[in-house]
Amino acid sequence: MSLTGSADEHRLYDAASAGIRPVLKRRQVLALSGGGYRGLFTARLLEHMEARFGGRIRDHFELCVGTSAGALIAAAVAQGIAAADIRAAFERHGPAIFRRNWLTPVRRLFRAPYGVAGLNQTMDAVFGRDRAVLDTPLAQLPLPLIVTAVGVRSHASTILGGKGLGEGRHPRITLRQAVLASAAAPTYFPALRPADGEPLVDGGLIANAPELVALAYGRKALASGLEDLYVMGIGTAAPDPAQAAAGHPRRGGLRWLLSRRGLVQLTLGSQEDLSVRLAGLLAGDRYLRVDRPPAQAQARVIGLDRTSPEAATVLRDLADQCFAEFQPRAKFRAYFA
């Protein structure tokens, strides 16, 4: 990764030296948000980046951090899998993740309506010949990868990572299990029950946009100062909450669970908003958020578990438009210089 860009953006000063000496220390971290099937937007956007700037995404970033669908994509990126292959596998097998029928809302009252078979199928397709990596303990893999989850009993955040990067509380969790844990959104998927610890659920409850995790653990993983970290966060084309009809202020628990804009989605969206704003305050110009909210008509088509051909078309179109918007910007292009 070459260190190019404006002098003001990339020059740091070593105050401990005699005089003021410019030092270049740009360290780049990629943060991928959760969003269910909307992860297709992320994969398509990464495909554009590789086609335009060459190489693999991991050639441009020293660490990948992901949540939920972003965890699956970040794992593949860290493994060096081509973004075009990630997008194709996600597009082809993604609908199996959210296989639904008229009984789906009813099942949600008693158990998670979706199983993990579709997620496993998609992961196998994404990793292809590298699928053996999925069943290796993540803590033993030299992958520049961090994914997020939440402990059900302790209510504690859980950071799982490649060799030397995680917290070490679940040393036997495989890469496959780490992704399943990070994607286990309550009211959608069952909790992951690892052999060496408490059940784990969706990291989106604490870090749907994992930019703050990227900043904090990027410092640790790269032995770098905060002033050296450059974080690119990529969203999943989440609808603007202001465009949605307001929920009834006195809605009960059942309506919160069954509503398309229910409690889980409120949690994911509000957490993402806070994380993005705080990352901007902490990192300033060293942080770039790449995303494109859909128009109202598009928002009615896409969703966490909406996998229709029309939804796929909208997500691809949004990614195409997003890349066309950001590609000319110097701040964006600096990540690929």
C-alpha positions in Angstrom: 0.0 0.0 0.0 1.6 3.3 -1.1 1.3 6.4 1.0 0.0 9.1 -1.2 -2.3 12.0 -0.9 -2.2 15.6 0.2 0.6 16.7 2.5 -1.9 18.0 5.1 -3.7 14.7 5.2 -0.8 12.3 5.6 2.0 14.2 7.4 2.4 13.7 11.1 5.1 15.2 13.3 7.3 13.4 15.8 7.6 15.9 18.6 10.2 13.8 20.4 12.7 14.4 17.6 15.0 17.3 17.4 13.0 19.7 15.4 9.9 18.7 13.5 10.2 15.7 11.2 7.3 14.6 8.9 6.4 10.9 9.5 4.1 8.9 7.2 2.2 6.2 9.1 -1.0 5.6 7.3 -2.7 2.3 8.5 -5.9 1.4 6.8 -8.8 -0.6 8.3 -12.0 -1.7 6.6 -15.3 -1.8 8.6 -18.3 -3.6 7.1 -21.8 -3.1 8.6 -24.5 -5.7 9.1 -27.7 -5.7 7.2 -28.9 -9.2 6.3 -29.4 -9.7 2.6 -28.5 -6.0 2.1 -24.9 -7.3 2.4 -25.3 -7.8 -1.4 -24.9 -4.0 -1.7 -21.5 -4.2 0.2 -20.3 -7.1 -1.9 -21.2 -5.4 -5.2 -19.5 -2.2 -4.0 -16.3 -4.1 -3.2 -16.4 -5.7 -6.6 -16.4 -2.2 -8.2 -13.4 -1.3 -6.1 -11.3 -4.3 -7.2 -12.3 -3.8 -10.8 -11.3 -0.1 -10.8 -8.2 -0.1 -8.6 -6.8 -3.7 -9.1 -5.7 -6.4 -6.7 -7.8 -7.7 -3.9 -9.5 -5.6 -1.2 -7.1 -7.0 1.5 -4.2 -5.6 -0.5 -5.4 -2.2 0.4 -6.4 -2.7 4.1 -4.4 -4.2 6.9 -7.4 -5.2 9.0 -11.0 -6.2 8.2 -13.7 -5.7 10.8 -17.3 -7.0 10.2 -20.6 -7.5 11.8 -23.4 -10.0 10.8 -23.5 -10.1 7.0 -20.4 -7.8 7.1 -18.7 -10.5 9.2 -19.2 -13.1 6.4 -17.9 -10.6 3.7 -15.0 -9.4 5.9 -13.9 -13.0 6.5 -13.9 -13.7 2.8 -12.0 -10.4 2.1 -9.4 -11.3 4.8 -9.0 -14.7 3.1 -8.2 -13.0 -0.2 -11.3 -14.1 -2.0 -12.2 -12.0 -5.0 -15.1 -9.6 -4.4 -16.8 -10.7 -7.6 -16.9 -14.3 -6.3 -18.3 -13.0 -2.9 -21.0 -11.1 -4.7 -21.9 -13.9 -7.0 -22.2 -16.5 -4.2 -24.1 -14.1 -2.0 -26.5 -13.3 -4.8 -27.1 -16.9 -5.8 -27.3 -18.5 -2.4 -28.4 -15.6 -0.2 -32.1 -16.3 -0.7 -31.6 -19.6 1.0 -30.6 -17.8 4.2 -34.0 -16.2 4.5 -36.3 -18.9 3.1 -39.8 -17.7 4.1 -43.4 -18.5 3.7 -46.7 -17.5 5.2 -45.8 -19.3 8.4 -42.7 -17.2 9.0 -44.3 -14.5 11.2 -46.1 -17.2 13.2 -42.8 -19.2 13.8 -41.2 -16.0 15.0 -43.6 -16.0 18.0 -42.1 -19.3 19.3 -38.6 -19.6 17.8 -36.2 -18.2 15.3 -37.9 -18.4 11.9 -34.7 -19.0 10.0 -32.2 -21.8 10.4 -28.4 -21.8 9.8 -28.5 -24.1 6.8 -28.7 -21.3 4.3 -25.9 -19.3 6.0 -23.7 -22.4 5.9 -24.5 -23.0 2.3 -23.7 -19.4 1.4 -20.4 -19.5 3.4 -19.4 -22.8 1.6 -20.1 -21.2 -1.8 -18.2 -18.0 -0.9 -15.1 -19.8 0.3 -15.2 -22.5 -2.4 -11.9 -24.4 -2.4 -10.9 -22.6 0.8 -13.9 -23.9 2.7 -11.7 -26.0 5.0 -10.6 -22.7 6.6 -14.2 -22.2 7.8 -13.9 -25.1 10.2 -10.5 -24.1 11.7 -10.5 -22.2 15.0 -10.4 -18.6 14.2 -7.9 -17.8 16.9 -5.4 -20.1 15.1 -5.8 -18.5 11.7 -3.4 -15.8 10.6 -6.3 -13.7 9.2 -6.4 -9.9 9.6 -10.0 -10.3 10.8 -12.2 -9.2 13.7 -15.9 -10.0 14.1 -18.4 -8.9 16.8 -21.0 -10.9 18.8 -22.8 -10.6 22.1 -22.9 -13.0 25.1 -26.5 -14.0 25.9 -26.1 -14.6 29.6 -23.4 -12.0 30.4 -24.8 -9.3 28.0 -21.1 -8.7 27.3 -19.6 -7.7 23.9 -17.5 -10.4 22.4 -14.7 -9.7 20.0 -13.5 -12.7 17.9 -10.5 -12.4 15.8 -7.7 -14.1 13.9 -4.5 -15.1 15.6 -3.6 -12.6 18.3 -6.5 -10.2 17.4 -9.5 -11.3 19.5 -10.1 -11.3 23.2 -9.2 -15.0 23.6 -12.4 -16.0 25.5 -13.5 -18.5 22.9 -10.3 -20.1 21.6 -12.1 -23.1 20.0 -14.7 -21.2 18.0 -14.2 -21.8 14.3 -14.4 -19.2 11.6 -17.7 -20.6 10.6 -19.1 -20.4 14.1 -17.8 -16.8 14.5 -19.7 -15.7 11.5 -22.8 -17.6 12.6 -22.6 -15.9 16.0 -22.2 -12.5 14.5 -25.2 -13.0 12.3 -27.5 -14.5 14.9 -30.0 -11.6 15.1 -32.6 -12.2 17.7 -36.1 -12.9 16.2 -34.3 -14.0 13.0 -31.7 -16.7 13.8 -31.0 -19.0 16.7 -28.1 -18.2 19.0 -24.8 -19.9 18.4 -24.0 -22.4 21.2 -20.2 -22.9 21.3 -18.6 -25.8 23.2 -16.4 -23.5 25.2 -18.7 -20.7 26.4 -22.1 -19.1 26.7 -24.5 -18.7 23.7 -23.7 -15.8 21.4 -26.0 -13.6 19.3 -25.7 -10.9 16.7 -22.9 -8.4 17.0 -25.2 -5.8 15.5 -26.8 -5.3 18.9 -23.6 -3.5 19.9 -21.8 -2.7 16.7 -23.9 -3.0 13.6 -21.6 -0.4 12.1 -18.3 -1.6 13.6 -16.3 1.6 13.0 -15.6 2.1 16.7 -14.4 -1.5 17.0 -12.2 -0.8 14.0 -10.6 2.2 15.7 -10.1 0.6 19.0 -8.8 -2.8 17.9 -7.0 -1.3 14.9 -4.8 0.5 17.4 -4.1 -2.8 19.2 -3.7 -5.0 16.1 -1.5 -2.6 14.2 0.4 -1.3 17.2 -0.6 2.1 15.9 -1.7 5.5 17.3 -5.2 6.7 16.7 -3.8 9.5 14.6 -2.3 7.0 12.2 -5.5 5.0 11.5 -7.6 5.6 8.5 -11.0 3.8 8.6 -13.3 3.2 5.7 -16.8 2.1 6.8 -19.2 0.6 4.3 -22.9 0.4 5.0 -25.6 -1.8 3.5 -28.0 0.8 2.0 -30.2 1.0 5.1 -33.3 3.0 4.6 -33.4 6.5 6.1 -35.5 6.0 9.3 -37.0 9.5 8.8 -38.8 8.1 5.7 -40.5 5.3 7.5 -43.9 5.7 9.0 -43.6 6.3 12.7 -44.4 3.4 15.0 -47.3 3.6 17.3 -45.9 5.1 20.6 -47.9 2.6 22.7 -47.2 -0.5 20.6 -46.8 -3.7 22.7 -44.2 -6.4 22.6 -45.9 -8.5 20.0 -46.1 -5.6 17.5 -42.5 -4.7 18.2 -41.4 -8.2 17.4 -43.5 -8.7 14.3 -43.3 -5.2 12.8 -40.9 -4.8 9.8 -39.4 -1.9 11.7 -39.5 -3.7 15.1 -37.3 -3.6 18.1 -34.3 -5.4 16.6 -34.2 -3.1 13.6 -34.6 -0.1 15.8 -31.6 -1.3 17.9 -29.4 -2.0 14.8 -30.3 1.3 13.2 -29.8 3.5 16.2 -26.5 1.8 17.1 -25.3 2.3 13.6 -26.2 6.0 13.6 -24.3 6.6 16.9 -21.2 4.6 15.8 -21.0 6.5 12.5 -21.3 9.9 14.3 -18.8 9.0 17.0 -16.3 7.6 14.5 -16.5 10.9 12.7 -15.8 12.9 15.9 -12.9 10.7 16.9 -11.1 10.2 13.5 -12.2 13.3 11.6 -10.9 13.3 8.1 -9.3 9.9 8.7 -12.7 8.3 8.6 -14.8 7.8 5.5 -18.3 6.3 5.5 -19.4 4.9 2.1 -23.1 4.2 1.8 -26.2 5.2 -0.2 -29.7 5.2 1.4 -32.5 4.1 -0.9 -35.3 6.2 -2.2 -38.7 5.5 -0.6 -39.8 3.3 -3.4 -36.6 1.3 -3.2 -36.8 1.0 0.6 -40.1 -0.8 0.3 -38.4 -3.5 -1.8 -35.3 -4.2 0.2 -34.9 -5.4 3.8 -32.9 -7.6 6.2 -34.7 -10.7 5.0 -36.1 -9.6 1.6 -34.3 -11.6 -1.1 -36.5 -11.3 -4.2 -35.0 -10.7 -7.6 -36.3 -7.2 -7.4 -34.5 -6.6 -4.1 -31.3 -7.9 -5.6 -31.7 -5.5 -8.6 -32.3 -2.5 -6.3 -29.2 -3.4 -4.2 -27.0 -3.8 -7.2 -28.2 -0.5 -8.6 -27.7 1.3 -5.4 -24.1 0.0 -5.2 -23.4 1.1 -8.8 -24.7 4.6 -8.0 -22.7 4.7 -4.7 -19.5 3.8 -6.5 -20.1 6.3 -9.2 -20.6 9.0 -6.5 -17.6 8.2 -4.4 -15.0 7.1 -7.0 -14.0 10.6 -8.2 -13.4 11.8 -4.6 -9.7 12.2 -3.6 -10.4 11.1 -0.1 -11.9 7.8 -1.4 -9.2 7.2 -3.9 -6.5 7.7 -1.3 -7.4 4.3 0.2 -6.4 2.6 -3.1 -3.3 4.7 -4.0 
